[in-house]
Amino acid sequence: MNLRYAFVTCALVLPVYAQIDPFGSSDAGPALLTRGQAPAAMATPQIDLRPFVEVDGIYDTGLAGVILNNQGQLAEAAAGGVEIAGGISGVHSWKHSTIGLDYRGTFRDYTQQTYYDGTDQSLLLGITHQISKHVSLALRESAGMFSRDANLLGLPQTVPFDPSSSYIPTTDFFDNRTIYGSTQADLTIQKSTRLSFNFGGDGFLARRRSTALYGTTGGAARGDLQYRATRRITLGAGYTYTHFDFTGVFSGTDVHTAVGSYAVRITEQTEFTAYAGAQRAETKFVQTVPVDPVVAALIGAGPENVVIHGIDWSPTANARLSRTVQNGVFYVAGGRTVTPGNGLFLTSKMTSVMAGYAYTGLRRWSFNSEVTAGLGKSIGNVIGDYNTYAGTITVSRRIGGAWSTITSFSARYYNSSDFTNYNRTIYTARVGIGFSPGDVPLRVW
């Protein structure tokens, strides 16, 4: 699952009622990472809903299902083919409500290795509604399915939240069908122009086609308070209770998280937001324990199942520094938290780092890049470390009218010092042409 979960994520609205637009304004305070907000300086009142379609030639290496070859190693393959993609993104605002949407769907067909043909879908949807002068409701939806986990999250311009604060799988190992979804709802009460309270709940799940891999079902309840100390600085504190279970195995985890938060708008374009605290993870799972052959022969007993119960205290933190420029945004972020793992490993402590830059030119160019590193340590079914390093770059250039060329390349490296068969590198390349009506080049986030 997501290597950058924010277990204390809350409302999409800004902490001052006078700035009620969830996409921010020039007088708004800094975005709050504890509430999952995208950088306030990225604010835009309206981006028209804009469709796109593209056709790409593709080449992927390291294609691997949950299967071994005759040498007992992971069976991998490389293949080229064609991919057709389409979607829609944009923002629409009414007097008391705002909707931000980012959807993309693809169909992939390989000339060989047709077992890996398939469809990928991803949806990000943010809805905010001002119920009254001091009360607002926010809803975040993240859903999709994929076979190859090669699309990094970034900061989409058309949704008012940071996708890394949602429950999106980002470290899956196999090219195996994964379906995920999460709903996050928040009620924010603006007690005064400085003080606000938020109460929220989450529900999330992940399912994987292979019965050898584990799915996850979970939920969270949370609350926080934020105090606007100055025009540029906001201080706060929050608590979250999270529970998740796994399919295919008797195992579950309860996580209690308490944090303090700090956010500052250094300039109109530059923000820093962070939180830090402690987490208590209580995990239970069934483990099969072998019985000595002599004892088994004497009493006729075989391997026994025992319930393992563990409690782990660890620090948690998350931080993001962002600078918004006229047509793009730079960002660096990092954090440490407890996650449900990736379907192969269960409950894990995950440390993550990411950096990126997105740019949409006014005339011809659109550009997006991101690098991430996720360092995980399983504390559930199997004890050990597993790491994921990834990077992607996508460039679009308008060639005439609504048509643009698209070039994309990504690489991902899986590594573990405890499980040598986990080490592998995969590459993905795309070259194609896209169509999207509008006055700016095709957006590629």
KELUM-237842 format. One line per field, with one value per residue (C-alpha): residue in three letters; residue number from 1; x, y, z. Coordinates in steps of 0.02 Angstrom, whole numbers, plus 32768, in hexadecimal, padded with zeros to 4 digits. Layout:
residu [ALA	...]
num [NUM	...]
east [X	...]
north [Y	...]
up [Z	...]
% end
This chain:
residu [MET	ASN	LEU	ARG	TYR	ALA	PHE	VAL	THR	CYS	ALA	LEU	VAL	LEU	PRO	VAL	TYR	ALA	GLN	ILE	ASP	PRO	PHE	GLY	SER	SER	ASP	ALA	GLY	PRO	ALA	LEU	LEU	THR	ARG	GLY	GLN	ALA	PRO	ALA	ALA	MET	ALA	THR	PRO	GLN	ILE	ASP	LEU	ARG	PRO	PHE	VAL	GLU	VAL	ASP	GLY	ILE	TYR	ASP	THR	GLY	LEU	ALA	GLY	VAL	ILE	LEU	ASN	ASN	GLN	GLY	GLN	LEU	ALA	GLU	ALA	ALA	ALA	GLY	GLY	VAL	GLU	ILE	ALA	GLY	GLY	ILE	SER	GLY	VAL	HIS	SER	TRP	LYS	HIS	SER	THR	ILE	GLY	LEU	ASP	TYR	ARG	GLY	THR	PHE	ARG	ASP	TYR	THR	GLN	GLN	THR	TYR	TYR	ASP	GLY	THR	ASP	GLN	SER	LEU	LEU	LEU	GLY	ILE	THR	HIS	GLN	ILE	SER	LYS	HIS	VAL	SER	LEU	ALA	LEU	ARG	GLU	SER	ALA	GLY	MET	PHE	SER	ARG	ASP	ALA	ASN	LEU	LEU	GLY	LEU	PRO	GLN	THR	VAL	PRO	PHE	ASP	PRO	SER	SER	SER	TYR	ILE	PRO	THR	THR	ASP	PHE	PHE	ASP	ASN	ARG	THR	ILE	TYR	GLY	SER	THR	GLN	ALA	ASP	LEU	THR	ILE	GLN	LYS	SER	THR	ARG	LEU	SER	PHE	ASN	PHE	GLY	GLY	ASP	GLY	PHE	LEU	ALA	ARG	ARG	ARG	SER	THR	ALA	LEU	TYR	GLY	THR	THR	GLY	GLY	ALA	ALA	ARG	GLY	ASP	LEU	GLN	TYR	ARG	ALA	THR	ARG	ARG	ILE	THR	LEU	GLY	ALA	GLY	TYR	THR	TYR	THR	HIS	PHE	ASP	PHE	THR	GLY	VAL	PHE	SER	GLY	THR	ASP	VAL	HIS	THR	ALA	VAL	GLY	SER	TYR	ALA	VAL	ARG	ILE	THR	GLU	GLN	THR	GLU	PHE	THR	ALA	TYR	ALA	GLY	ALA	GLN	ARG	ALA	GLU	THR	LYS	PHE	VAL	GLN	THR	VAL	PRO	VAL	ASP	PRO	VAL	VAL	ALA	ALA	LEU	ILE	GLY	ALA	GLY	PRO	GLU	ASN	VAL	VAL	ILE	HIS	GLY	ILE	ASP	TRP	SER	PRO	THR	ALA	ASN	ALA	ARG	LEU	SER	ARG	THR	VAL	GLN	ASN	GLY	VAL	PHE	TYR	VAL	ALA	GLY	GLY	ARG	THR	VAL	THR	PRO	GLY	ASN	GLY	LEU	PHE	LEU	THR	SER	LYS	MET	THR	SER	VAL	MET	ALA	GLY	TYR	ALA	TYR	THR	GLY	LEU	ARG	ARG	TRP	SER	PHE	ASN	SER	GLU	VAL	THR	ALA	GLY	LEU	GLY	LYS	SER	ILE	GLY	ASN	VAL	ILE	GLY	ASP	TYR	ASN	THR	TYR	ALA	GLY	THR	ILE	THR	VAL	SER	ARG	ARG	ILE	GLY	GLY	ALA	TRP	SER	THR	ILE	THR	SER	PHE	SER	ALA	ARG	TYR	TYR	ASN	SER	SER	ASP	PHE	THR	ASN	TYR	ASN	ARG	THR	ILE	TYR	THR	ALA	ARG	VAL	GLY	ILE	GLY	PHE	SER	PRO	GLY	ASP	VAL	PRO	LEU	ARG	VAL	TRP]
num [1	2	3	4	5	6	7	8	9	10	11	12	13	14	15	16	17	18	19	20	21	22	23	24	25	26	27	28	29	30	31	32	33	34	35	36	37	38	39	40	41	42	43	44	45	46	47	48	49	50	51	52	53	54	55	56	57	58	59	60	61	62	63	64	65	66	67	68	69	70	71	72	73	74	75	76	77	78	79	80	81	82	83	84	85	86	87	88	89	90	91	92	93	94	95	96	97	98	99	100	101	102	103	104	105	106	107	108	109	110	111	112	113	114	115	116	117	118	119	120	121	122	123	124	125	126	127	128	129	130	131	132	133	134	135	136	137	138	139	140	141	142	143	144	145	146	147	148	149	150	151	152	153	154	155	156	157	158	159	160	161	162	163	164	165	166	167	168	169	170	171	172	173	174	175	176	177	178	179	180	181	182	183	184	185	186	187	188	189	190	191	192	193	194	195	196	197	198	199	200	201	202	203	204	205	206	207	208	209	210	211	212	213	214	215	216	217	218	219	220	221	222	223	224	225	226	227	228	229	230	231	232	233	234	235	236	237	238	239	240	241	242	243	244	245	246	247	248	249	250	251	252	253	254	255	256	257	258	259	260	261	262	263	264	265	266	267	268	269	270	271	272	273	274	275	276	277	278	279	280	281	282	283	284	285	286	287	288	289	290	291	292	293	294	295	296	297	298	299	300	301	302	303	304	305	306	307	308	309	310	311	312	313	314	315	316	317	318	319	320	321	322	323	324	325	326	327	328	329	330	331	332	333	334	335	336	337	338	339	340	341	342	343	344	345	346	347	348	349	350	351	352	353	354	355	356	357	358	359	360	361	362	363	364	365	366	367	368	369	370	371	372	373	374	375	376	377	378	379	380	381	382	383	384	385	386	387	388	389	390	391	392	393	394	395	396	397	398	399	400	401	402	403	404	405	406	407	408	409	410	411	412	413	414	415	416	417	418	419	420	421	422	423	424	425	426	427	428	429	430	431	432	433	434	435	436	437	438	439	440	441	442	443	444	445]
east [8000	802D	80DC	80AD	800A	7FDA	7F75	7F44	7EF3	7E61	7DF6	7E14	7DDE	7E54	7E56	7E0C	7D58	7D7F	7DE8	7D64	7D9F	7DF6	7E6E	7EAF	7ECA	7F58	7F25	7F10	7F81	7FF9	7FB4	7FA6	7FF7	7F96	7EF9	7F3C	7F3A	7F99	8008	7F9A	8001	7FC7	7F18	7EB3	7DFC	7DCE	7E1C	7D9F	7D79	7DE9	7DE7	7E7A	7EA2	7F4A	7F95	8042	80C0	80FD	818C	8194	821A	8210	815C	813D	80A5	80A0	8100	81AF	8216	8268	82FE	8290	82A5	8223	81E8	8201	81E1	81EF	8170	813C	808F	800D	7FB2	7F17	7EF3	7E6D	7E29	7DEB	7E26	7DF0	7D9F	7CEF	7CB0	7C05	7BD5	7BEA	7C39	7CD3	7CFE	7DAE	7DC5	7E55	7E2C	7E95	7E71	7EE0	7ED2	7F75	7F97	8040	8078	80C0	80A4	7FE9	7FCC	7FFA	7F7A	7EFE	7EAB	7EE5	7E75	7E97	7E21	7E40	7DA7	7D9A	7CF3	7CDA	7C37	7C1B	7B89	7B80	7BEC	7C56	7C3E	7C7F	7C7F	7D09	7D12	7DA9	7D9B	7E2E	7E0D	7E58	7EA4	7F4A	7FBA	8060	807C	80E7	8082	80C1	804C	8091	8021	7F93	7F5D	7EA4	7E86	7E93	7EF0	7F97	7F7C	8006	7F8F	7F14	7F16	7F60	7FD2	807E	80F6	80A3	8127	80CF	8079	7FD8	7F2B	7F13	7E6F	7E6B	7DF6	7DEB	7D6A	7D9B	7D16	7D33	7CCB	7D24	7CE3	7D2B	7D21	7D70	7DDC	7E73	7E34	7DE7	7DBA	7DAE	7D5C	7D6E	7D65	7DB3	7D88	7E01	7E21	7E97	7E7B	7EF8	7ECC	7F4B	7F13	7FCA	7FC4	7F67	7EDF	7EB8	7E19	7E24	7DE1	7E16	7DCA	7E25	7E1B	7E8A	7E8E	7EEE	7F19	7F4B	7FD6	8001	7FD1	8057	8064	7FE9	8004	7F9D	7F8A	7F2D	7F03	7ED5	7E9D	7EB5	7E86	7EA6	7E90	7ED4	7E80	7EC4	7F13	7EDC	7F35	7F08	7F56	7F1B	7F7D	7F70	7FC2	7FDB	8036	805B	805D	80AE	8092	80DF	80C9	817A	814B	80B1	80F7	815A	8111	814E	80D4	80F9	80BF	8119	80E7	80DB	8080	804E	802F	7FE1	7FE8	7FA1	7FBC	7FBA	8061	807F	8100	8151	8151	81EC	81E3	81FD	816F	8101	8121	80FC	805A	8023	8028	8055	8083	8021	7FD3	7FF6	7FBC	804C	8026	809E	80A0	8114	8132	8185	8196	8130	814B	8125	8162	8152	81AA	815E	8179	80F7	812E	80C0	80A3	80DA	8110	81B0	819D	8204	81B0	81D8	818D	8185	80E7	8095	8042	7FE4	8077	806B	800B	80AA	80E1	8060	8066	8104	8163	8185	81FD	81E4	8235	81F6	821D	81CF	81AE	8115	810A	8085	80BC	8048	8075	80C4	8111	80D4	814D	8141	81C5	81D0	8246	8217	8268	8209	8266	81F4	8209	8183	814B	80BC	80BD	8174	81F8	8270	8293	8259	8282	8240	8296	823E	8245	81E1	81EB	8164	816E	80E4	80FA	806F	808A	7FF1	7F3F	7F08	7F8C	8027	80B4	80D1	8170	817D	81FF	81FD	826C	824D	82C8	8292	8313	831E	83B3	834A	82F8	836E	82E7	8291	831C	82ED	82E4	825A	824B	81B7	81BD	8130	8133	8093	801D	7F8E	7EF7	7EB0	7E4D	7E7F	7EF4	7F86	7FE8	7FAC	7FC3	802A	8019]
north [8000	80B5	80D4	8185	8173	820B	81BD	8269	82AF	8325	83A8	83F6	84A4	852B	8554	8603	8619	86BB	8651	85CB	8597	84EC	8517	85AB	8663	86E0	8705	864F	8601	8573	84CC	844B	83A3	835C	8383	833E	83E5	8409	84A5	853F	859E	851F	8569	858D	85BF	8562	84E8	84B3	83FA	83C0	8316	82C3	8227	81E1	814C	8110	808F	8039	7FCB	7F7D	7F12	7EA6	7E6F	7DEF	7D99	7D2F	7CA0	7C54	7C0C	7B60	7BA4	7BDD	7C94	7D17	7D00	7DA6	7DDE	7E78	7EAC	7F39	7F6B	7FF4	8055	80C1	813D	81BD	8224	82C9	8346	83EF	8459	849F	8515	854E	85CB	8550	84B6	8485	83E5	83B6	831E	82BD	821A	81AF	8107	809D	7FFF	7FA2	7F1C	7EC5	7E72	7DE6	7DB8	7DD5	7D97	7E48	7E9D	7F01	7FA1	801E	80A0	812D	81AD	823F	82A5	8330	837F	840B	845A	84ED	84B7	8559	85EE	8589	84D4	847E	83CD	8380	82DB	8289	81F2	818D	80F0	8089	7FE8	7FBD	7F2C	7F88	8004	807F	8120	8196	820D	82BD	8355	835E	8412	83EA	8397	83F7	8371	8318	8265	8225	8245	81CA	810B	80E5	804C	8082	7FF3	7F59	7EDE	7E6F	7E9B	7E5A	7EA9	7F1B	7F75	7FFE	8082	80FD	817A	8206	8279	830F	838D	842F	84A8	8558	858F	8638	8689	8638	8593	8500	844C	83B9	830E	828A	81D5	8166	80C1	8067	7FC0	7F69	7EC4	7E61	7DDF	7D5E	7CF6	7CF0	7DAA	7DFF	7E83	7F09	7F50	7FDF	807E	8113	8194	8237	82E6	837E	8435	84BE	856C	85F9	8646	86CB	86F2	8678	85F6	8571	84FD	8464	83B6	831A	8266	81D4	8122	80AB	7FF4	7F7F	7EC4	7E54	7DD8	7D28	7D27	7D46	7DE9	7E9A	7F39	7FC9	806B	8100	819F	8245	82D7	838E	83F4	8491	84EC	858D	85EF	862E	8698	86A3	8613	85AE	8543	84C9	8456	83C6	835D	82EB	827A	81C5	8128	808B	7FF7	7F5A	7EC6	7E16	7D8A	7CCD	7C75	7BBC	7B72	7ACA	7A3D	79D3	792F	78C5	791D	7910	7854	783A	789D	78A6	7964	79C8	7A80	7AF5	7B9E	7C21	7CD6	7D52	7DF5	7E87	7F3E	7FB8	806D	80DB	8192	81D5	8271	82BD	835E	83B7	844F	8496	852A	8558	85B4	8601	855F	84D7	849D	8458	83EA	8380	8312	8287	8227	818E	812E	8082	8039	7F98	7F61	7F33	7E8F	7E29	7E72	7EA1	7F29	7F8F	8026	8091	8122	8182	8211	8263	82F8	8338	83C4	83DF	8464	8494	8518	859A	8572	84CA	8467	83FE	83A3	8334	82D7	8281	8211	81AC	8138	80C9	8069	7FE8	7F6F	7EEB	7ECF	7E59	7DAE	7DAC	7E15	7E6D	7F07	7F31	7FCF	8022	80AB	80F8	8188	81C6	8252	8282	830A	8349	83C5	8412	83F5	844D	8475	83FF	837A	8356	82D8	8278	8224	81CB	8160	8113	809F	803F	7FDE	7F62	7F34	7ECE	7E9A	7E10	7DC4	7DBB	7D85	7E2B	7E89	7EBD	7F54	7F7E	8002	804C	80B9	8112	8177	81B4	823C	828B	82F9	8375	8414	84B3	8545	84EF	8451	83A5	8395	82FD	82EE]
up [8000	8002	8044	8070	80D2	813B	81C7	8204	8166	8175	811C	8072	80AA	80E7	81A0	8190	815B	8102	808A	806F	7FC2	7FDE	7F53	7FB7	7F93	7FA2	8057	8089	8109	80E1	80AA	8135	8117	81AA	8146	80A3	8049	7FA9	7FAF	7FC3	7F42	7EBF	7ED7	7E3D	7E3E	7D9F	7D24	7CA1	7C97	7C0B	7BB5	7B60	7AFB	7AC6	7A6A	7A9E	7A6A	7B09	7B42	7BF0	7C40	7CDC	7CC2	7D4C	7D92	7E30	7DDF	7DE2	7D53	7D50	7DB0	7E40	7E14	7DEB	7D37	7CDE	7C2B	7BBC	7B38	7AC5	7A90	7A82	7B09	7AF5	7B80	7BA3	7C32	7C73	7CF6	7D35	7DBB	7DC5	7E4C	7E83	7F0A	7F9A	7F49	7EE7	7E8A	7E51	7DDF	7D95	7D38	7CC4	7C73	7C01	7B99	7B77	7AF3	7AE3	7A41	7AAE	7B65	7B4F	7C01	7C37	7BC4	7C2A	7C61	7CE3	7D35	7DB2	7DFE	7E74	7EA6	7F27	7F59	7FD7	800F	8084	80F1	8154	817F	81F9	81C1	8124	80E2	8078	801A	7FC9	7F57	7F16	7EB0	7E25	7DE8	7D99	7D69	7D6D	7DFA	7D98	7DA3	7E29	7E83	7E74	7E96	7E17	7DFB	7DEF	7E98	7F3C	7F9D	7F9E	7F5C	7FCE	8060	8016	801D	7F71	7F5A	7F1B	7F44	7EF6	7EB8	7E37	7D93	7DDD	7DD8	7E6F	7E93	7F17	7F5A	7FEA	8029	809F	80E9	815A	81B9	81E6	8267	8260	8316	82F3	826E	82C1	830B	82AC	82D8	8262	8275	81EE	81BE	8138	80E8	8074	8021	7FA8	7F4E	7EE7	7E63	7E9B	7F30	7F66	7F8F	801C	800F	808F	80DB	8157	81A0	8208	827C	829C	82E0	82ED	831D	82C3	8302	828D	82F6	8273	81C1	8184	8210	8249	82DE	830B	8355	8320	834A	82D8	82FA	8267	8256	81C4	81A4	811B	80A7	8097	8144	81F7	821C	824D	828F	82FD	82F1	8367	832A	8384	8332	833E	829D	8259	81B4	8174	80D4	80BC	8024	7FB8	7F50	7FCF	805B	80DE	8138	81AF	8240	82BB	834A	8380	8346	83A4	8331	837C	8304	830F	8292	828A	8273	8253	82CB	829F	831E	8341	82DD	837A	83D5	833C	8332	83EB	83F9	8343	833C	82A3	828A	82FB	82DA	835F	836B	836F	83C7	83BA	83ED	8396	83C9	8346	8317	8286	821F	8177	8125	807E	8036	7F97	7F26	7EA6	7E08	7D82	7D22	7D99	7E44	7E94	7F2F	7FA6	8028	80A1	8130	819F	81CE	81E0	8144	8115	80A7	7FEF	7FE4	7FF6	809C	811E	81A5	8189	81C6	812D	8113	8071	8012	7F73	7F04	7E64	7DEB	7D7F	7CF6	7C79	7BFD	7BB6	7B02	7AD7	7B66	7BF8	7C6A	7D03	7D67	7E10	7E72	7F0D	7F8A	8002	808A	80DB	816B	8183	8237	820A	81B9	8180	81D6	8160	80F8	8047	7FE7	7F4A	7EE5	7E4F	7DD7	7D42	7CC2	7C44	7BC0	7B4E	7ABF	7A58	799F	795B	798F	7A19	79EE	7A56	7A58	7AFA	7B38	7BDF	7C37	7CE5	7D48	7DE9	7E54	7EDB	7F5E	7FFE	8066	80B7	801B	7F86	7F0B	7F2C	7ED1	7E20	7DAC	7D30	7CA7	7C4B	7BAE	7B50	7AAE	7A5E	7A28	7A89	7A69	7AE7	7ABE	7B19	7B1D	7B75	7B4A	7B7F	7C3B	7C6B	7D28]
% end
